[in-house]
Amino acid sequence: MKNSQKIMVWFLPLIVIGGLFYPLLGYLVVAMMAFLLILSFFKRRYWCWNLCPRGAFLDIILSKVSIKRPLPKLFTKQWFRWLIFILFISFLTFRIARAGGDYIVIGSVFVVMCVTTTIISIVIGSITKHRGWCMMCPMGILQEKVYEISHPKTKKELKQ
Protein backbone atom coordinates (compact mmCIF):
# COMPACT_ATOMS: atom_id res chain seq x y z
CA MET A 1 0.00 0.00 0.00
CA LYS A 2 1.37 3.38 -1.03
CA ASN A 3 1.45 6.29 1.40
CA SER A 4 -0.59 8.35 -1.05
CA GLN A 5 -3.32 5.69 -0.96
CA LYS A 6 -3.54 5.93 2.84
CA ILE A 7 -4.57 9.56 2.41
CA MET A 8 -6.63 9.35 -0.78
CA VAL A 9 -8.76 6.39 0.35
CA TRP A 10 -10.64 8.73 2.72
CA PHE A 11 -11.99 10.80 -0.17
CA LEU A 12 -14.14 7.87 -1.31
CA PRO A 13 -16.38 7.63 1.80
CA LEU A 14 -16.36 11.42 2.03
CA ILE A 15 -17.91 11.66 -1.45
CA VAL A 16 -19.97 8.45 -1.48
CA ILE A 17 -21.49 8.84 1.98
CA GLY A 18 -21.02 12.53 2.73
CA GLY A 19 -22.18 13.51 -0.75
CA LEU A 20 -25.58 11.92 -0.11
CA PHE A 21 -26.12 14.52 2.64
CA TYR A 22 -24.10 17.38 1.14
CA PRO A 23 -24.21 17.15 -2.67
CA LEU A 24 -21.64 19.90 -3.16
CA LEU A 25 -19.02 17.27 -2.27
CA GLY A 26 -19.63 16.04 -5.83
CA TYR A 27 -17.45 18.90 -6.99
CA LEU A 28 -14.50 17.05 -5.46
CA VAL A 29 -15.08 14.51 -8.24
CA VAL A 30 -14.89 17.32 -10.82
CA ALA A 31 -11.65 18.59 -9.26
CA MET A 32 -10.18 15.08 -9.27
CA MET A 33 -11.18 14.55 -12.91
CA ALA A 34 -9.52 17.84 -13.88
CA PHE A 35 -6.37 16.94 -11.95
CA LEU A 36 -6.12 13.44 -13.40
CA LEU A 37 -6.54 14.80 -16.93
CA ILE A 38 -3.77 17.35 -16.43
CA LEU A 39 -1.54 14.72 -14.84
CA SER A 40 -2.19 12.30 -17.71
CA PHE A 41 -0.35 14.60 -20.13
CA PHE A 42 2.82 13.70 -18.25
CA LYS A 43 2.29 10.37 -16.46
CA ARG A 44 -0.26 8.27 -18.37
CA ARG A 45 -2.31 6.46 -15.64
CA TYR A 46 -0.30 7.63 -12.65
CA TRP A 47 -3.53 8.82 -11.01
CA CYS A 48 -5.05 5.35 -11.18
CA TRP A 49 -2.29 3.51 -9.41
CA ASN A 50 -1.26 6.16 -6.90
CA LEU A 51 -3.95 8.76 -6.24
CA CYS A 52 -7.37 7.37 -7.16
CA PRO A 53 -9.53 7.09 -4.01
CA ARG A 54 -11.50 4.16 -5.46
CA GLY A 55 -8.29 2.42 -6.50
CA ALA A 56 -6.93 2.89 -2.97
CA PHE A 57 -10.14 1.40 -1.53
CA LEU A 58 -9.92 -1.55 -3.92
CA ASP A 59 -6.27 -2.16 -2.98
CA ILE A 60 -6.64 -1.66 0.77
CA ILE A 61 -10.07 -3.18 1.47
CA LEU A 62 -11.45 -5.18 -1.45
CA SER A 63 -8.21 -7.03 -2.15
CA LYS A 64 -8.76 -8.88 1.15
CA VAL A 65 -12.15 -10.33 0.09
CA SER A 66 -11.80 -10.63 -3.68
CA ILE A 67 -11.81 -14.17 -5.05
CA LYS A 68 -9.21 -13.00 -7.61
CA ARG A 69 -10.57 -14.76 -10.68
CA PRO A 70 -9.33 -13.63 -14.07
CA LEU A 71 -11.29 -10.87 -15.74
CA PRO A 72 -13.63 -11.81 -18.57
CA LYS A 73 -11.88 -11.15 -21.88
CA LEU A 74 -14.67 -8.72 -22.75
CA PHE A 75 -13.39 -6.25 -20.12
CA THR A 76 -10.06 -5.96 -21.91
CA LYS A 77 -11.49 -5.34 -25.38
CA GLN A 78 -10.86 -1.79 -26.58
CA TRP A 79 -14.33 -1.44 -28.13
CA PHE A 80 -15.95 -2.47 -24.83
CA ARG A 81 -13.87 0.00 -22.84
CA TRP A 82 -14.87 2.78 -25.25
CA LEU A 83 -18.51 1.71 -25.03
CA ILE A 84 -18.36 2.08 -21.23
CA PHE A 85 -16.70 5.49 -21.68
CA ILE A 86 -19.40 6.67 -24.10
CA LEU A 87 -22.19 5.44 -21.82
CA PHE A 88 -20.56 7.12 -18.83
CA ILE A 89 -20.10 10.47 -20.58
CA SER A 90 -23.59 10.31 -22.14
CA PHE A 91 -25.20 9.62 -18.77
CA LEU A 92 -23.17 12.39 -17.15
CA THR A 93 -24.01 14.90 -19.90
CA PHE A 94 -27.71 14.01 -19.85
CA ARG A 95 -27.95 14.38 -16.08
CA ILE A 96 -26.05 17.69 -16.03
CA ALA A 97 -28.24 19.08 -18.82
CA ARG A 98 -31.35 18.11 -16.86
CA ALA A 99 -30.00 19.85 -13.75
CA GLY A 100 -31.02 23.19 -15.25
CA GLY A 101 -27.91 24.96 -14.00
CA ASP A 102 -28.67 24.18 -10.34
CA TYR A 103 -25.21 23.81 -8.82
CA ILE A 104 -26.49 21.58 -5.99
CA VAL A 105 -28.17 19.21 -8.44
CA ILE A 106 -25.02 19.17 -10.59
CA GLY A 107 -22.98 18.26 -7.50
CA SER A 108 -25.40 15.43 -6.78
CA VAL A 109 -24.96 14.15 -10.36
CA PHE A 110 -21.27 13.59 -9.63
CA VAL A 111 -22.04 12.03 -6.24
CA VAL A 112 -24.50 9.58 -7.84
CA MET A 113 -21.97 8.75 -10.57
CA CYS A 114 -19.34 8.07 -7.90
CA VAL A 115 -21.74 5.92 -5.84
CA THR A 116 -22.83 3.97 -8.93
CA THR A 117 -19.31 3.28 -10.18
CA THR A 118 -18.20 2.37 -6.66
CA ILE A 119 -20.97 -0.23 -6.38
CA ILE A 120 -20.03 -1.59 -9.81
CA SER A 121 -16.36 -1.72 -8.82
CA ILE A 122 -17.17 -3.60 -5.61
CA VAL A 123 -19.28 -6.18 -7.47
CA ILE A 124 -16.69 -6.69 -10.22
CA GLY A 125 -13.78 -6.64 -7.77
CA SER A 126 -15.43 -9.19 -5.49
CA ILE A 127 -15.95 -11.80 -8.20
CA THR A 128 -12.81 -11.10 -10.27
CA LYS A 129 -9.53 -9.39 -9.45
CA HIS A 130 -9.97 -6.62 -6.91
CA ARG A 131 -9.08 -3.95 -9.47
CA GLY A 132 -11.27 -5.40 -12.21
CA TRP A 133 -13.19 -2.13 -12.56
CA CYS A 134 -9.95 -0.28 -13.30
CA MET A 135 -9.61 -2.19 -16.56
CA MET A 136 -12.72 -0.49 -17.93
CA CYS A 137 -12.83 2.71 -15.88
CA PRO A 138 -13.82 5.59 -18.18
CA MET A 139 -11.26 7.90 -16.59
CA GLY A 140 -8.52 5.35 -17.12
CA ILE A 141 -9.17 5.03 -20.83
CA LEU A 142 -9.36 8.82 -21.11
CA GLN A 143 -5.99 9.17 -19.39
CA GLU A 144 -4.45 6.63 -21.75
CA LYS A 145 -5.77 8.50 -24.80
CA VAL A 146 -4.66 11.92 -23.52
CA TYR A 147 -1.17 10.55 -22.92
CA GLU A 148 -1.00 8.91 -26.35
CA ILE A 149 -2.10 12.11 -28.09
CA SER A 150 0.34 14.26 -26.12
CA HIS A 151 3.22 11.81 -26.73
CA PRO A 152 2.95 10.70 -30.35
CA LYS A 153 5.17 7.83 -31.31
CA THR A 154 8.05 8.54 -33.66
CA LYS A 155 8.39 6.65 -36.92
CA LYS A 156 11.23 4.64 -35.35
CA GLU A 157 8.99 3.55 -32.43
CA LEU A 158 6.18 2.60 -34.80
CA LYS A 159 8.51 0.26 -36.74
CA GLN A 160 9.45 -1.66 -33.58
N, C-alpha and C positions, 0 to 999 in steps of 0.2 A: 504494500500500500504506500503510495506516494504522500509526502507531506501535504502537497497541494490538495489531494483528495480528502484529507482529514478536515480541511477547512471547507472546501466546496460542497461536500456531501450535505451540509446543513442548509444549503440553499434549496434543496429539493423539498424537504418538508415545509420550509418557510413558504414556498410558492404553492405547493400542492394542498397543504392544509390551511396555512394562513391566508392564501389567496381566496379560499372559499368564503372567508369572513371579511376580507379586505381586498377587493378585486384589483386595486391599484398595484398590488404586488406583481400582477401580470406584466407590468412594465419592466420588471427585472428580466423577464424572458426576452423582451425586445432588446434590452441592453446587452444581454449575453449573446443574442444572435448577431448584433452589430459587432461586438468584440470578436466573436469567432470568425466572422467574415473577414474582418481586417487582419486578424492573425493568420488566416489561411493563405493570404498572399505570400507569406514568408515561411510558414511551417506546416503546410498541408493539413493534416488532421491532428495537430498538436493539442487542440482544444479537447478533442474526444478522449484522448488517452491520459490527459493530465488535469484538465480543468472542468470537464463536464460534470455537473452535479449528479445527473442520472447515471453516468458512467461510474462515478465514485460509489454511488449506492449499489450498483450492480456488482462492482468489485468487492466492496466491503461487506455487504449484507447478503445479496442474492447468491454470490458464489458459494456460500456455505450450504445452501439448500438445493441448488441446481442439480439436476440429474446428469448434466453435461453430455447429452447426446449430440451427435453431429447435427448441424443445421440442415434443413431440407435444401436441396440444390437450387430450388426456386429462389430462395433468399439471396443467393449470390449472383443471380442473373441480372445483367445491367438493365435490361428492359423492365424487369420487375421493380428494381430500385428506383428507376425513373418514374414508373407508374405510381409508386408510393409517394414520391416527391410531388408529382402533379396533383394527386389527390389531397395531399397535405396543404399545398399552397392554394388550391382551389377552395378547400374548406375554410381556410384561414381568410382568404379574400372575401368569400361570400359572407362569412360571419362579421367581418369588419365593416363591409358595405351595409349590412343590415343594422349595424350599431347606430347609424344615423349621426355619427360624430360625437356620441356620448363617450367621453373619455373613461368613465367607470365601466361601461359596457365593453368597450374595447379592451380594457385591462382584464375583464372577466373572460374574454375570448381567448386570451393567451393563457390564463389560468386553466380553463377547460381543456385547451390543447395540451398543456403540460400534464394535467391529470390523466387525460385519455392516453397519451403516449406512454406515460409511466405505467398505467395498468397493462397496456399492450406489452411493454418491455418486461414486466414481471411475469406475465403469462408465458411469453416466448422464452425468457431466461430460465424459468422454472423447468420447462420441458425439454429445452435444448441447452446449449452453452449459455452461461450466465450473461454474456454480452451479445446474445443472438440479435437483439434489437439493433445494436450498433451497426450490424451489417447492412441494414436497410434504412437506417435513420436518415430522414430527409436533409438534415443539417450536415451530416457526414458526406453525403454525395455532393452537396453544394460546395463544401470545403474542397473536396477533391477536384471539382471542376474549376473552381476559382484558382486553385494552385496551378493546375495544368494550363489554363489560359495565361496566367501571369508568368509562367516559366515554360515557354514553348521549347520543344525539343529541337536540337540542331539536326541538320541533315546527317551528320556523323552518328548521332544517337539513334536516329530513325533506322539506319542501316544495320545496327547491332541487334 
